[in-house]
Amino acid sequence: MPTRYRNEPIYTAAIGAGRALFGLLGVKRKVIGLENLPAEGGAVMAITHFGYLEFALVEWVTWLHNRRRIRFMAKKGAFRGWPLGAMMRNMKHISVDRDAGAHAYDEAIAALQRGELVGVFPEGTISQSFEVQRLKSGAVRLAAEAGVPIIPVAVWGGHRILTKGGKSRLRDRFGTAVHFSFGAPISVLPEDEPLAATDRLKATLQTMTDALQSDYPVDGRDQWWHPSRRDGAAPSGDAIEREARRTRLA
């Protein structure tokens, strides 16, 4: 039976809660490229990571389109405790232990081969520059080994609701425009060089993000949530790296 037709009450309830939250906040979504979402079969969803809510936002849009569920790869800490840990396990998300990642990798391969969508944030952490950071090669390696495509996904605006170091006031989070772009499937062959393929994926995600920023209905100049390269007030990637280096040496 296709995964989207199986009864998963916890996941369904979580999607309902997300829909209620985004409805309450009055999120103004705009989506392009939904025709690139596969109706059946496995795929790696490689998603930009500018805020804390991309996983819920992308699942929301995907569910509205074709009722498919995404199994997200998430840090092991998200699976601890109750009720969050129990919910994450019940929803069949994949726990990633950075000190022993082989088990999560094998679990993701198995999910892809049985026709699941697996959600990956290949940057590995939230980008506080709001530019696509250097990607880890896991998304490319998963797609090549499982024999499935990568669906690049860019999300812009969700970080204005909730992100690391975000400066939004509560009232600013209502009526936020959140734009999504689902890119054309990318095929990765086992013989492809992983780092080169990862660089191509990064370039694709940045191009998609640039297009969303250019089309965004709110002027980001001098705003904390907009990249410095486009006259925003966010720190540049170089500035963030210098601060991280200074902190490590302190």
Stockholm file with secondary structure:
# STOCKHOLM 1.0

chainA/1-250         MPTRYRNEPIYTAAIGAGRALFGLLGVKRKVIGLENLPAEGGAVMAITHFGYLEFALVEWVTWLHNRRRIRFMAKKGAFRGWPLGAMMRNMKHISVDRDAGAHAYDEAIAALQRGELVGVFPEGTISQSFEVQRLKSGAVRLAAEAGVPIIPVAVWGGHRILTKGGKSRLRDRFGTAVHFSFGAPISVLPEDEPLAATDRLKATLQTMTDALQSDYPVDGRDQWWHPSRRDGAAPSGDAIEREARRTRLA
#=GR chainA/1-250 SS CCGGGSCCHHHHHHHHHHHHHHHHHTCEEEEECGGGSCSSSCEEEEECCSSSCHHHHHHHHHHHHHCCCEEEEEEGGGGSIIIIIHHHHHTTCEEECTTSTHHHHHHHHHHHHTTCEEEECTTCSCCTTSSCCCCCTHHHHHHHHHTCCEEEEEEESGGGTSCTTCCCCGGGGTTCEEEEEECCCBCCCTTSCHHHHHHHHHHHHHHHHHHHHHHCSSCCTTCTTSCGGGTCSSCCHHHHHHHHHHHHHC
#=GC SS_cons         CCGGGSCCHHHHHHHHHHHHHHHHHTCEEEEECGGGSCSSSCEEEEECCSSSCHHHHHHHHHHHHHCCCEEEEEEGGGGSIIIIIHHHHHTTCEEECTTSTHHHHHHHHHHHHTTCEEEECTTCSCCTTSSCCCCCTHHHHHHHHHTCCEEEEEEESGGGTSCTTCCCCGGGGTTCEEEEEECCCBCCCTTSCHHHHHHHHHHHHHHHHHHHHHHCSSCCTTCTTSCGGGTCSSCCHHHHHHHHHHHHHC
//
